[in-house]
Amino acid sequence: MASKFVLKTASDGQFHFNLHAGNGEIILSSEQYKAKPSALDGVESVRKNSQRDGAFEVKAAASGKFHFVLKATNGQVIGQSQLYTSEAGAQAGTESVKKSAPEATLQDDT
């Protein structure tokens, strides 16, 4: 299975997307967007920024687990990961996004 972005409508009418790896697991989740075109712009921003040096930031959570965020050039967070048990796991997650995002298809479930 190829990687894909899945665009959805939230219960409040806003839009968001998840990036799924080839194995189907969600490797990145977006913020909420008020308009569908903005969410689609977010997908393109992930494609572009995932290839940029310094775009990912791995962070420790209060629980002792780790996650990463993907930031646009203006510093705004455009996506974040699930929690990982180790910093190395979160770092591997960033590599998965770098590999998957550029060629991922778009599935519109709105």
N, C-alpha and C positions, 0 to 999 in steps of 0.2 A: 504494500500500500504506500502511495506517495504521501508526502507531507501536504497539509492543507490548512488554510485559514477558514474557520467556520464563523460566519457572521450571523448574529442572533438579535432578536428583540427581547429586552428585559420586560418584566411584568409592569414596570412603570412607563413603558413606551420608549425608553432610551435604547441605544444600540451598543453592542460590544462584540468582540471577537476573541476567539482562542486560536492559537497556532498548535496544530496537532503534528507530532512527529510521525514518521512512517509506520510506527507500531501502534498508532492511534492515541498515544498518551498526550495530554495537554502539556506543552512545554512553555507556553507564554499566554497570559491573559491580559486583555486590554483594560483600560479605564472605560467608563460609561461616556457615551456621546449622545447629545440631544438630537442630532440629525444623521441620517444614513450617509450622506456624502462625507461628513466629517469622519465617520467610522471607516469608510473606504480610504480616505486620506491617511488614517491611522495605520491601515494595513500597508500602504505604500511606504509610510514612514518606517515601519518595522523592517520591511524589505531593505530599504536604503541604510538605515542606521545600524542594523545588525552587522553590517560589513565595516563599520567605522571603528577605528582604534579608539579605545577609551569610552565607548558607548555603554558598556555594561559595568554595573557596580554590584559586587557581592556583599551582602550585609548579614550580620548576625541578628537573630531575633532574640527576644527576652527569654524564650524557652531553651536557648542554646542551639537551636537549629539555624539553618542558613537559607537565604533566598537571594535572587538577583533581580535587579531592575534594569530595563533598557531605557536610556534617555536619548531624546532628540538633541540636536546641536544647541538648542536654547536651554537645555537642562531639564526640560519637562519630561516626566516619566510617561512613556508611551506603552509600557507593558511590564508585567512582573511575573515571576515564577511561583510555583508551589514551594512548600518548605522541604528542604533536604536535610538529612541527618548529619551531613558533613560539608565543610567548605569545599572539599574536592568534588563532591556531588553537585553542588551549585555551580562550580566552575565548569564541570562537564555539561551541565544544562545550557550554559552560555554557548558552548561549542556546538551543541545540538541546534540551537536557534540560528547560529551563524551558518550552519550547513543547510538547514531546512528552509529558512525564510525566503531566500531569493527566488527559488523555483516553485514554491508552494502554490497550489491552485487555490481558488476562492470558491467556497461553497456558501451560497446565500440562503440561509434558513429564515429570513425575515418574513 
